[in-house]
Amino acid sequence: MVALSLQGVQASPPKPKRPSSRGGGARGVVRIRCGIAEPSGEPAPLGQKTRYNDGIFAKAFMTLFARKMEKFADPKAGEKKDWLYDYESFVDVSKRVMQRRSRIQQQQVVREVLLSMLPPGAPAQFKKLFPPTKWAAEFNAALTVPFFDWLVGPSEVVEVEVNGVKQKSGVHIKKCRYLENSGCVGMCVNMCKIPTQDFFTNEFGLPLTMTPNFEDMSCDMVYGQAPPTFEEDPVSKQPCYADICSMANSSTSVCPKLQT
């Protein structure tokens, strides 16, 4: 992560202020793209999937993550694995990781996968290079936008307020690709939000809070802000996407993947 370069990144003029559920107010917006995976147009309406034009680099990242996760996934009968995974195959691996695992076990798998992608001693080095300062939070927000668009779709750096200080350490994801492709609340929370928050907060020592919006599938990330406990987080009470999730359970008020 440290070696990634932002050379050639372009920023657009600030957009009008966006209301913030945390009261910080996004006053300035910086768009940063790296062209790894671009949508063919505006995000599709809820219930439909946005079409993406994935390049070789995007598929390489998908393949890397998916192959790491395959070690923990239930086998798929009669599956013929291609050399490169596409996004649908990557999401399918995530669903098979969820099978017969508790919420905590799913999060542990993601943690192990993330650690396996780093060289030995990387978390300790990260803590030295990026202590929990305003600069470190803003720098990591800037890196998130261009290098993770293949995973979550287009995003932008926004100004937020952390502990009374305004800083550009927020990332607004317009419509999360992982959530809209999986259509699963449990996958969003157990295999993205919680393990990512914990990884940055506990392994890297840089607090991170992620707040998915299950009405429009957007998401807000705030580097430098400590996440709430699962019990205090509103996502812990989130119901299923009854109409679009293949694993949905309409008989319960809360997604069953969040209860066990």
SULWOMO-V239310 format. One record per residue. N is the residue number from 1. RES is the residue in one small letter. SS is DSSP state (helix for helix, strand for strand, loop for the rest). PHI is phi in whole degrees, 0 to 359 (* if undefined). NEAR is the number of other C-alpha atoms within 12 Angstrom. Layout:
BEGIN
n->(N N)
res->(RES RES)
ss->(SS SS)
phi->(PHI PHI)
near->(NEAR NEAR)
END
This chain:
BEGIN
n->(1 2 3 4 5 6 7 8 9 10 11 12 13 14 15 16 17 18 19 20 21 22 23 24 25 26 27 28 29 30 31 32 33 34 35 36 37 38 39 40 41 42 43 44 45 46 47 48 49 50 51 52 53 54 55 56 57 58 59 60 61 62 63 64 65 66 67 68 69 70 71 72 73 74 75 76 77 78 79 80 81 82 83 84 85 86 87 88 89 90 91 92 93 94 95 96 97 98 99 100 101 102 103 104 105 106 107 108 109 110 111 112 113 114 115 116 117 118 119 120 121 122 123 124 125 126 127 128 129 130 131 132 133 134 135 136 137 138 139 140 141 142 143 144 145 146 147 148 149 150 151 152 153 154 155 156 157 158 159 160 161 162 163 164 165 166 167 168 169 170 171 172 173 174 175 176 177 178 179 180 181 182 183 184 185 186 187 188 189 190 191 192 193 194 195 196 197 198 199 200 201 202 203 204 205 206 207 208 209 210 211 212 213 214 215 216 217 218 219 220 221 222 223 224 225 226 227 228 229 230 231 232 233 234 235 236 237 238 239 240 241 242 243 244 245 246 247 248 249 250 251 252 253 254 255 256 257 258 259 260)
res->(m v a l s l q g v q a s p p k p k r p s s r g g g a r g v v r i r c g i a e p s g e p a p l g q k t r y n d g i f a k a f m t l f a r k m e k f a d p k a g e k k d w l y d y e s f v d v s k r v m q r r s r i q q q q v v r e v l l s m l p p g a p a q f k k l f p p t k w a a e f n a a l t v p f f d w l v g p s e v v e v e v n g v k q k s g v h i k k c r y l e n s g c v g m c v n m c k i p t q d f f t n e f g l p l t m t p n f e d m s c d m v y g q a p p t f e e d p v s k q p c y a d i c s m a n s s t s v c p k l q t)
ss->(loop loop loop loop loop loop loop loop loop loop loop loop loop loop loop loop loop strand loop loop loop loop loop loop loop strand loop loop strand strand strand loop loop loop loop loop strand strand strand loop loop loop loop loop loop loop loop loop loop loop loop strand strand strand loop helix helix helix helix helix helix helix helix helix helix helix helix helix helix helix loop loop loop loop loop loop loop loop loop loop loop loop loop loop loop loop helix helix helix helix helix helix helix helix helix helix helix helix loop loop loop loop helix helix helix helix helix helix helix helix helix helix helix helix helix helix loop loop loop loop loop helix helix helix helix helix helix helix helix loop loop loop loop helix helix helix helix helix helix helix helix helix helix helix helix helix helix loop helix helix helix helix loop loop strand strand strand strand strand strand strand strand loop loop strand strand strand strand strand strand strand strand strand loop loop loop helix helix helix helix helix helix loop loop helix helix helix helix helix helix helix helix helix helix helix helix helix helix helix helix helix helix helix loop loop loop loop strand strand strand strand strand strand loop loop loop loop strand strand strand strand strand strand loop loop loop loop loop loop loop loop loop loop helix helix helix helix loop loop loop loop loop loop loop loop loop loop loop loop loop loop loop loop loop loop helix helix helix loop loop)
phi->(* 295 278 293 248 256 297 86 288 243 242 261 297 301 262 299 301 256 301 236 292 262 84 282 77 271 274 234 233 240 266 225 227 239 74 290 215 245 289 285 190 292 306 290 300 304 99 239 258 292 273 243 253 278 268 296 291 299 292 294 295 300 295 300 296 296 294 294 282 303 297 252 271 296 295 253 300 71 284 250 278 278 296 249 273 260 293 298 293 298 293 298 299 300 296 288 292 293 301 60 242 284 303 294 295 298 295 294 298 298 299 296 296 297 295 292 269 252 290 304 81 299 302 294 293 299 298 289 283 232 298 290 247 300 299 296 296 291 295 290 296 296 288 299 299 282 261 233 293 295 269 246 90 302 215 211 282 229 278 228 242 238 52 82 249 277 205 267 242 258 231 257 264 296 207 295 296 295 289 289 280 278 62 235 298 299 294 300 283 280 243 225 304 296 295 291 303 296 296 291 290 264 277 264 75 243 305 214 239 243 235 285 252 279 276 241 67 277 205 241 251 230 283 97 251 293 283 284 292 300 296 269 277 303 295 294 249 284 282 289 276 301 269 234 265 290 253 294 230 283 276 242 279 236 310 298 290 263 258 238)
near->(24 20 10 15 16 22 14 11 19 17 22 15 15 18 17 14 16 20 17 22 15 21 18 27 24 32 24 29 31 30 31 33 30 31 25 28 35 28 28 15 15 16 28 22 17 23 23 21 27 29 21 29 21 26 22 18 24 31 29 23 27 36 28 26 33 36 30 26 35 29 20 28 26 19 19 16 8 6 11 11 18 13 15 24 29 32 37 27 30 35 35 31 35 41 38 28 35 37 22 16 27 21 31 24 23 35 33 26 33 39 30 23 29 28 24 20 21 19 14 11 15 22 27 19 18 27 22 17 22 29 26 28 24 29 20 30 41 35 31 39 42 42 32 39 41 38 30 33 40 38 40 44 47 38 39 43 41 44 38 39 28 31 17 14 17 26 33 36 43 46 47 43 39 35 36 43 41 41 44 39 37 38 36 40 43 46 44 46 44 39 42 39 39 40 34 35 35 32 30 37 30 22 27 33 29 38 34 37 38 38 37 38 28 29 22 23 35 30 35 41 47 49 48 40 35 25 30 21 14 24 14 10 20 20 30 30 22 29 29 34 32 22 16 21 26 19 24 26 22 17 11 17 18 23 31 30 37 37 24 17)
END
